[in-house]
Amino acid sequence: MFDNSIVPFLNAATSIRSLHLESNYMEGVFPPQELSNMTNLRVLNLKDNSFSFLSSQGLTDFRDLEVLDLSFNGVNDSEASHSLSTAKLKTLDLNFNPLSDFSQLKGLESLQELQVLKLRGNKFNHTLSTHVLKDLKMLQELDLSDNGFTNLDHGRGLEIPTSLQVLDFKRNQLSLTHEGYLGICRLMKLRELDLSSNALTSLPYCLGNLTHLRTLDLSNNQLNGNLSSFVSGLPSVLEYLSLLDNNFDGSFLFNSLVNQTRLTVFKLSSKVGVIQVQTESSWAPLFQLKMLYLSNCSLGSTMLGFLVHQRDLCFVDLSHNKLTGTFPTWLVKNNTRLQTILLSGNSLTKLQLPILVHGLQVLDISSNMIYDSIQEDIGMVFPNLRFMNFSSNHFQGTIPSSIGEMKSLQVLDMSSNGLYGQLPIMFLSGCYSLRVLKLSNNQLQGKIFSKHANLTGLVGLFLDGNNFTGSLEEGLLKSKNLTLLDISDNRFSGMLPLWIGRISRLSYLYMSGNQLKGPFPFLRQSPWVEVMDISHNSFSGSIPRNVNFPSLRELRLQNNEFTGLVPGNLFKAAGLEVLDLRNNNFSGKILNTIDQTSKLRILLLRNNSFQTYIPGKICQLSEVGLLDLSHNQFRGPIPSCFSKMSFGAEQNDRTMSLVADFDFSYITFLPHCQYGSHLNLDDGVRNGYQPKPATVVDFLTKSRYEAYQGDILRYMHGLDLSSNELSGEIPIEIGDLQNIRSLNLSSNRLTGSIPDSISKLKGLESLDLSNNKLDGSIPPALADLNSLGYLNISYNNLSGEIPFKGHLVTFDERSYIGNAHLCGLPTNKNCISQRVPEPPSVSTHAKEEENEEEGNVIDMVWFYWTCAAVYISTSLALFAFLYIDSRWSREWFYRVDLCVHHILQFKRSSVCN
């Protein structure tokens, strides 16, 4: 890369006609004075530099310059020069600069030979100054896409020379009335118009007057009205018409296109309902379509009859159309150049392949109701397939080995079916172009990736939710580009092989829900690991202290048998967002190495053996959203610095990242199928794949586990400190966590009263303070927490009347049980008849203990006197009994003599022995 210092060396090359210096560090005023000698330049490309000022006077030195590219710079101003009228510039590209007003383009009107002006991705938002364009008599192509225009009818309206042939207003904020459309409809030479991705609501009927219009894109707006009437009035030379993703409903007569005899591309779908597409049974169209998009419509039987007349189709999208019956083999047979057919989301029940070999490249029949087995010869019939999606059907049987004949296959998705058996060797060895293989949620079994495997191009492998057994075999090592491996929820067992660390590009590793064991799989040779999920296995031992994953973003180790300390190096990963260590046996100190730059958003330590105080450094987790420290033995007070943690207080635009986005190149159409246009039309078939959803986290709230993902996870903030040995009072700073939605402090030893500051948590949905030693009354302001859906303050020492008003009337007695001194609704205790004692003060409590001790002394004196009286009375009674009755007295003395005799006899016998 070069900066301005390269210019003097180029100045000597005066004969150069084309100069490309894109993606460098050149800056300042364009053109640099040192380039003034390069008068023979025809093409100058300075894209992606840092020029900020356009000197029209300097531009006059390049009298033969025809193409100038200053896109992706910082141009925000220019100077005027009348000498520009002699310039021969035909194409000026100022895309993606910070221009906001045409007045910043001084002297632009002097470029009399300018034909193409590109201003995409700037900051224009009104048309008041577009009069500078009206003098460009030769202008044919104008690109104003990706700006902020809202309408075109202010003042004198949009002033564009009538010579214009191509106009691009894509991705603005246009909401045009009839007057707004008039500025466009007077451009009688207009051939191509793109108004897609705006806020249009009314149909532009006046476009029917543009007799040269061949390309019209109105997709992704809010258009509604009589679609058939609008279409029938469009110019007869129209070749390309896109009405995708609007607000049309009702019916559409396809024979409304009877006048458009040159039509080759037609696109129609609705965002708000299902369009009933019909046609006259006797109508035979004069046009032959190459691309047909009719997604989310309802096709009548006559419409399928219309398709019988089409013989030149390259692309067909009939997804989500409620089609039933058998796969339309006749559509493939009739169109020998057909490359793409999309039939997902219908109700097809049978797959029947054509007899002859076909050059189809993309086949999507996902989300139908096909119960058949996949025909064994599918690889012979469609050998050129590059994208094959059979997911979410009811396919039975085994995977056909003939798929191994598809040498160009890049994406194969057969997930969520009933396939069983082993992976065919021919399939594993023949599909060497395969980049994504998704076989999730079937009943496949056996071992995988023996030495026969030859999937050298594999990037993403999804085998989760099957019955695979054994251990991973080394055939997977041939997939040197493997980025994502998902074998979760199978029956893999044994130790994780060490060679997995030799897959250098492995970034996403999912192995949860198996029977794997052994020590932590320290992937020393995989520094690019971003996500590791080995949860729900039997891994054991401690995590090595020198573990180092610099790119780590998610680490999930829950439900294993790990022990020992949590290494501080884990928290040094700059991008770490999720750490889940629940249900292990970790112990010792934690979080001592966290600094303020940590991006950790989710920390889950539930059910381990931590016995320390909650460290103050935990409050440096400035971006934390979910924190679970429950079911440990943390002791001491709740840190008041929790108020410094975000829990949603600092909202940012960064969402939890998607796990992976395999964005492959577009399917390349045959030259015959490509539609030529100066507009940037999105006609490619993206076979990109987002195989994994956003991060999913389960968190206990409202006394049950809920799974959060995507944007919901972004806005879910919770703190769970339950089932520990925390003591002291609830800090009043807890009320500063104003965006928290779940707070659980139950089953601790907390004392004091419920702080009034909790009433500031207006977004709180779940509050659990049960099983503590809290006293005092319930703050009445809790009744104003209108978002509260779960409340549990049971089994404390709370007293007084329950403030049964506002939102608290939605909770029953179960929220308050175990508080003997609470009264009022919803309990059955009447606060009037029951005098509720106030909690005793410290001095009163001391006096009661002193009185109790004195009472204990008096009781002991009476005890001694009672024992003496009982002893004397018993002795006198026994003496009288023996003296009065002589028969009983003789019997008593006889028994005593006999006992003494036996004792003496036993003593003599013991001495003799």
Secondary structure, DSSP 8 states (H G I E B T S, - for coil): ---GGGHHHHHT-TT-SEEE--SS--EEEES-GGGTT-TT-SEEE--SSEEEEEEHHHHTT-TT--EEE-TTS---EEE--GGGGG----EEE--SS----GGGSTTGGG-TT--EEE-TTS-----TTGGGGTT-TT--EEE--SS----S-STT-----TT--EEE--SS-----HHHHHHHHT-TT--EEE--SS---S--GGGGG-TT--EEE--SS---S-HHHHHHTS-TT--EEEEEEE---EEEEGGGGGG-TT--EEEEEESSS-EEEE--TT---S---SEEEETTEEE-HHHHHHHHT----SEEE--SS--EEE--HHHHHH-TT--EEE-TTSEEEE----SS-----EEE--SS---SB--TTHHHH-TT-SEEE--SS--BS---GGGGG-TT--EEE--SS--EE---HHHHHH-TT--EEE--SSEEEE----TT---TT--EEE--SSEEEE---GGGGG-TT--EEE--SSEEEEE--GGGGG-TT--EEE--SSEEEES----TT-TT--EEE--SSEEEE---TT---TT--EEE--SSEEEE---GGGGG-TT--EEE--SSEE-S---TT--TT----EEE--SS---SB--GGGGG-TT--EEE--SS--EE---GGGGGS-TTSS--S----BS--B---EE---GGG----SS----SEE--B--S-B-EEEEEETTEEEEEEHHHHHT--EEE--SSEEEEE--GGGGG-TT--EEE--SSEEES---GGGGG-TT--EEE--SS--EE---GGGGG-TT--EEE--SSEEEEE----GGGGG--GGGTTT-TEEESTTSS--TTTS-------HHHHHHHHHHHHHHHHHHHHHHHHHHHHHHHHHHHHHHHHHHH-HHHHHHHHHHHHHHHHHHHHHHHHHHH-
